Amino acid sequence: MMVIRVICFILMAAITPYGWYTWLFAIGAVFLPYVAVVVANVGKESDVPEREVPDRQIAAEDQEVLPQDDTPLVITITESPMNPEDPSR
């Protein structure tokens, strides 16, 4: 479409005597970028995939998986104060 726009612009300026077709080329040179953007954006729409629900419990293959109950799994993480005398830190 952009090539057609450039051709319209060149023909608008190059063809003489000016007449109704000059306006037609001018309209093509002005409105073709809008049409090109609209056509390009139409192809970007996609179906929204269904929401995937993750497993409630992750276990290694050799571990026994505990049965799932209705209580939510809660993980609590706490930090201990940093010991300035500990050389490993």
ChimeraX commands (.cxc) that place a marker at each C-alpha (Angstrom):
marker #1 position 0.00,0.00,0.00 radius 0.5
marker #1 position 2.87,2.36,0.69 radius 0.5
marker #1 position 4.20,1.80,-2.83 radius 0.5
marker #1 position 0.78,2.70,-4.21 radius 0.5
marker #1 position 0.81,5.82,-2.02 radius 0.5
marker #1 position 4.18,6.92,-3.38 radius 0.5
marker #1 position 2.99,6.29,-6.93 radius 0.5
marker #1 position -0.15,8.39,-6.25 radius 0.5
marker #1 position 2.01,11.21,-4.88 radius 0.5
marker #1 position 4.33,11.16,-7.88 radius 0.5
marker #1 position 1.44,11.03,-10.36 radius 0.5
marker #1 position -0.31,13.86,-8.52 radius 0.5
marker #1 position 2.67,16.13,-9.06 radius 0.5
marker #1 position 3.87,14.88,-12.45 radius 0.5
marker #1 position 0.75,14.61,-14.61 radius 0.5
marker #1 position -0.32,17.87,-16.22 radius 0.5
marker #1 position -2.74,19.49,-16.93 radius 0.5
marker #1 position -4.23,19.19,-13.50 radius 0.5
marker #1 position -7.81,17.96,-13.32 radius 0.5
marker #1 position -10.17,15.71,-11.36 radius 0.5
marker #1 position -7.64,12.84,-11.42 radius 0.5
marker #1 position -5.13,15.06,-9.60 radius 0.5
marker #1 position -7.56,15.18,-6.67 radius 0.5
marker #1 position -8.00,11.42,-6.88 radius 0.5
marker #1 position -4.23,10.88,-6.62 radius 0.5
marker #1 position -4.05,13.38,-3.73 radius 0.5
marker #1 position -6.79,11.55,-1.84 radius 0.5
marker #1 position -4.95,8.27,-2.42 radius 0.5
marker #1 position -1.67,9.75,-1.16 radius 0.5
marker #1 position -3.33,11.13,1.98 radius 0.5
marker #1 position -5.65,8.28,3.02 radius 0.5
marker #1 position -3.68,5.17,2.02 radius 0.5
marker #1 position -1.46,5.26,5.17 radius 0.5
marker #1 position -4.59,5.14,7.35 radius 0.5
marker #1 position -5.99,2.20,5.38 radius 0.5
marker #1 position -2.63,0.39,5.56 radius 0.5
marker #1 position -2.48,0.73,9.35 radius 0.5
marker #1 position -6.06,-0.47,9.78 radius 0.5
marker #1 position -5.44,-3.51,7.54 radius 0.5
marker #1 position -2.19,-4.33,9.40 radius 0.5
marker #1 position -3.88,-4.15,12.80 radius 0.5
marker #1 position -6.79,-6.39,11.84 radius 0.5
marker #1 position -4.46,-9.37,11.53 radius 0.5
marker #1 position -3.08,-8.93,15.05 radius 0.5
marker #1 position -6.27,-9.99,16.83 radius 0.5
marker #1 position -6.06,-13.46,18.31 radius 0.5
marker #1 position -8.25,-15.70,20.39 radius 0.5
marker #1 position -7.67,-15.43,24.10 radius 0.5
marker #1 position -6.61,-18.85,25.38 radius 0.5
marker #1 position -8.45,-20.39,28.27 radius 0.5
marker #1 position -6.99,-19.70,31.67 radius 0.5
marker #1 position -4.68,-22.48,32.80 radius 0.5
marker #1 position -5.04,-23.44,36.44 radius 0.5
marker #1 position -1.69,-24.51,37.93 radius 0.5
marker #1 position -1.39,-27.60,40.10 radius 0.5
marker #1 position -1.83,-27.00,43.80 radius 0.5
marker #1 position 1.11,-29.18,44.70 radius 0.5
marker #1 position 4.49,-29.71,43.07 radius 0.5
marker #1 position 6.35,-32.93,43.83 radius 0.5
marker #1 position 9.22,-34.87,42.34 radius 0.5
marker #1 position 8.34,-38.03,40.46 radius 0.5
marker #1 position 9.72,-40.32,43.16 radius 0.5
marker #1 position 7.82,-38.58,45.98 radius 0.5
marker #1 position 4.32,-39.53,46.95 radius 0.5
marker #1 position 1.80,-36.84,46.11 radius 0.5
marker #1 position -0.46,-36.04,49.02 radius 0.5
marker #1 position -4.19,-35.88,48.33 radius 0.5
marker #1 position -5.49,-32.38,47.74 radius 0.5
marker #1 position -8.00,-31.01,50.19 radius 0.5
marker #1 position -9.99,-27.81,50.16 radius 0.5
marker #1 position -7.63,-25.86,52.41 radius 0.5
marker #1 position -5.31,-23.46,50.62 radius 0.5
marker #1 position -1.57,-24.05,50.68 radius 0.5
marker #1 position 0.18,-21.30,52.66 radius 0.5
marker #1 position 3.94,-20.79,52.57 radius 0.5
marker #1 position 5.45,-18.48,55.18 radius 0.5
marker #1 position 8.93,-17.04,54.69 radius 0.5
marker #1 position 10.72,-15.27,57.51 radius 0.5
marker #1 position 14.12,-13.68,57.63 radius 0.5
marker #1 position 16.47,-13.83,60.55 radius 0.5
marker #1 position 18.59,-10.82,61.47 radius 0.5
marker #1 position 22.02,-10.76,59.87 radius 0.5
marker #1 position 24.85,-11.81,62.14 radius 0.5
marker #1 position 27.83,-9.45,61.56 radius 0.5
marker #1 position 30.23,-11.98,63.10 radius 0.5
marker #1 position 29.27,-14.76,60.66 radius 0.5
marker #1 position 32.11,-15.03,58.09 radius 0.5
marker #1 position 29.97,-16.94,55.58 radius 0.5
marker #1 position 27.98,-13.81,54.73 radius 0.5
marker link #1:1,2 radius 0.2
marker link #1:2,3 radius 0.2
marker link #1:3,4 radius 0.2
marker link #1:4,5 radius 0.2
marker link #1:5,6 radius 0.2
marker link #1:6,7 radius 0.2
marker link #1:7,8 radius 0.2
marker link #1:8,9 radius 0.2
marker link #1:9,10 radius 0.2
marker link #1:10,11 radius 0.2
marker link #1:11,12 radius 0.2
marker link #1:12,13 radius 0.2
marker link #1:13,14 radius 0.2
marker link #1:14,15 radius 0.2
marker link #1:15,16 radius 0.2
marker link #1:16,17 radius 0.2
marker link #1:17,18 radius 0.2
marker link #1:18,19 radius 0.2
marker link #1:19,20 radius 0.2
marker link #1:20,21 radius 0.2
marker link #1:21,22 radius 0.2
marker link #1:22,23 radius 0.2
marker link #1:23,24 radius 0.2
marker link #1:24,25 radius 0.2
marker link #1:25,26 radius 0.2
marker link #1:26,27 radius 0.2
marker link #1:27,28 radius 0.2
marker link #1:28,29 radius 0.2
marker link #1:29,30 radius 0.2
marker link #1:30,31 radius 0.2
marker link #1:31,32 radius 0.2
marker link #1:32,33 radius 0.2
marker link #1:33,34 radius 0.2
marker link #1:34,35 radius 0.2
marker link #1:35,36 radius 0.2
marker link #1:36,37 radius 0.2
marker link #1:37,38 radius 0.2
marker link #1:38,39 radius 0.2
marker link #1:39,40 radius 0.2
marker link #1:40,41 radius 0.2
marker link #1:41,42 radius 0.2
marker link #1:42,43 radius 0.2
marker link #1:43,44 radius 0.2
marker link #1:44,45 radius 0.2
marker link #1:45,46 radius 0.2
marker link #1:46,47 radius 0.2
marker link #1:47,48 radius 0.2
marker link #1:48,49 radius 0.2
marker link #1:49,50 radius 0.2
marker link #1:50,51 radius 0.2
marker link #1:51,52 radius 0.2
marker link #1:52,53 radius 0.2
marker link #1:53,54 radius 0.2
marker link #1:54,55 radius 0.2
marker link #1:55,56 radius 0.2
marker link #1:56,57 radius 0.2
marker link #1:57,58 radius 0.2
marker link #1:58,59 radius 0.2
marker link #1:59,60 radius 0.2
marker link #1:60,61 radius 0.2
marker link #1:61,62 radius 0.2
marker link #1:62,63 radius 0.2
marker link #1:63,64 radius 0.2
marker link #1:64,65 radius 0.2
marker link #1:65,66 radius 0.2
marker link #1:66,67 radius 0.2
marker link #1:67,68 radius 0.2
marker link #1:68,69 radius 0.2
marker link #1:69,70 radius 0.2
marker link #1:70,71 radius 0.2
marker link #1:71,72 radius 0.2
marker link #1:72,73 radius 0.2
marker link #1:73,74 radius 0.2
marker link #1:74,75 radius 0.2
marker link #1:75,76 radius 0.2
marker link #1:76,77 radius 0.2
marker link #1:77,78 radius 0.2
marker link #1:78,79 radius 0.2
marker link #1:79,80 radius 0.2
marker link #1:80,81 radius 0.2
marker link #1:81,82 radius 0.2
marker link #1:82,83 radius 0.2
marker link #1:83,84 radius 0.2
marker link #1:84,85 radius 0.2
marker link #1:85,86 radius 0.2
marker link #1:86,87 radius 0.2
marker link #1:87,88 radius 0.2
marker link #1:88,89 radius 0.2
view
